[in-house]
Amino acid sequence: MVLTPLGFSIIISVQMRNTIQKGKFQFLIIGIGEERYIGLCKELGFIEEGKTMEEVEKHLVNSTLLLLKTVKENPEFEESLNLGLPFRYRLLFHTIPLVALIASFSNKLSANIRFFTSDIPSPRYGEAFL
């Protein structure tokens, strides 16, 4: 945070770059119909689809672990840890949680979403290969 001469504070946000040693990944899984879910990884640009939230989460985590293993073996691909989502999916990633929050107050629409993050290395998803 930086104070300006007029006393206003400005928060300066620097986006962290993921590396094979350190990073954070954000995932969002959205129910989009009967037995249909899509999952997004904001940093890696992964988009996965499945019949259950658990299936989509498994796909996202396995894809992430595979990419991390590949980058460890081929460090020249480290930039692929920061590709990001295409614009329309990035927009979806940021707006769906807000819409779900607003909808939860009206009780008219129930959103089926899951948001989770994972650090590198992650004891939850295994760090044996790191």
N, C-alpha and C positions, 0 to 999 in steps of 0.2 A: 504494500500500500504506500502511496506517495501523497503527501500533502501539497496542495497548490498554494500559491501566495494568498488566495482569497479564503483559505481554510477548507476547501473542498477536498475530499479524499478521492483518489483514483486508484482502483485496483488494477494492477498490471498482471495479466495472466500470461505465463509462458508455457506453451504446450510442451510436455515432456516427450522426448523422442525415445521410442522403445529400442533397446539393444538386447543382445542375447544374454547379457548379465543382469539387466534391470529393465522392467517395464510393467505396464498395466494394460489389460484388455477389458473392454466393456462389451457386454452381450445383452441383447434384447430379444425375447421370444414373444411372438404375438399370435394369438388364436385368430384365424381369419375364416372361420366357417366350421362346419362339423368335421371333426377329425382332420383338420388341416392347420398347420402351424408353420410360420416362417421364423427363422432366427437370423440375427444380424450381429456381426462383430465390427464395431465401429473402427478400430484401428487397422485391422487386417483386410477389411473389405469382404469378408466371407458372408455369403447369403446361403442359408440352408433351409430345407423344407422337410417336413415329416408329418406323421399322423398323430404324434403325442409330443408334449413339451419335453418329456424325458428323451425321446428319440432325437429331437432337434438339438437339445443340449449336448447329447453324446456326440452328434455329428460336429457341432461347433468345437467342442473340446478336443476331439480326435484330430480335426483339421488343424487346430492351433498347435497341438503337440507335434504333429507331423511337420508343420512348417518350422517350428522351433528346432526340431532335430535336423532338418535340412539346412537351416541357417548355421547351426553349430558345425556341421560337417563342411559347409561351403560359406565362409564368412562374407564373401563378396555379395551374397544375397541379403545381407542384413537390412538393407533399405526396404525390403518387402515386409518388414515388421511395422511399417508406417504408411502403407498404401492408402488406407481409408476407403470408405464406401462411396459409390457413385452418388451424385447430388440428390437424386430423388429418394434414395434409401437413407441418406444422411438426414434429410428433412424428415422422413418417417421416423427415424431413430430418435429425433429430438421432440417431435410433436405428439406421438402416440402416448407417451407417459403423461403428458399434460392433459390430453383429451380424456384419458382414463381417470385421472384425478378429478377433473371436473365432472365427469359422468358418475363417479362414485358418490357425489353429493346429491345428485338428482334421483338416484335409485331407479332410474328408468333404463339405464344401459349398464350392463356389467361387462367390463373388459377383462379378457383373459390374457394377461401379460406377465412376463417374468423378466426382471432385470438383475444381472449379476456381474461382478468383476472378478478378475483373477490376476494375481501378481506373478512375475517371473522371479525366481522359481516358485512354483506353487505346490505346497505339500498336499493340497486337496486333490490335485489332478496328476500328481506324480512328478518327481524331479529326478528320477533315476538316470535319465539320459543326459541331464545337464552337467 
